[in-house]
Amino acid sequence: MKKIALTIAGLVSFAGISLAQPPFMSPEYAKEFCNLWNKTDELTEGLAKWSKNIKEGKEYRSIQFYRTDCGGQEKAIEVHIVNKDGKAICIYGGKAVDPNPDFLMYTTTEKWKELANGEFGFMGMGIMTKMTFKGSKIEAMQNMGPFKAFLLNLGKVPHTDACP
């Protein structure tokens, strides 16, 4: 009986470790989000052309985002995107380090969850009303399909709702 109890306790503690999820929009979450980006054709193929348009002095495109109810821009995370073999590939996901990101987006956890659930409003026009968006809105609108895929992927990375 003691052996069974120890085995169960060991399995429960092992499962607890393996099932640990990062807080939503934490650096650990961003790393997993980056991995998911690279498995999402709508992002890798849909943003291939966009990923080539790198600002002078930079080696990548960057997208920075954060939850306003969990702190300010000091809590932001970001992804770095490069064009590799004709695809938009995420090479970094983690704490925000780029002082001049191509895009900066922020809103409350509640609004992020709505966007991650596909609640975009009529023809996607509600996206920009649910968040503050800094960067080229024209560029974002030209890439609306991949932009929606980006938002939907936010909800696909397992996470907790704790603030990072």
Protein Blocks (a to p, Z undefined) as FASTA:
>chain_A
ZZmmmmmmmmmmmmmmmmpccdehiaklmmmmmmmmmmmmklmmmmmmmmmmccehiabd
cdddddfknocfklpccdddddeehiacdfbdcddfbfbdfbdcdddfklmmmmmnopnb
ghhlmmmmmpccedjfklmmmmmmmmmmmmmmmmmpgcdfbdZZ
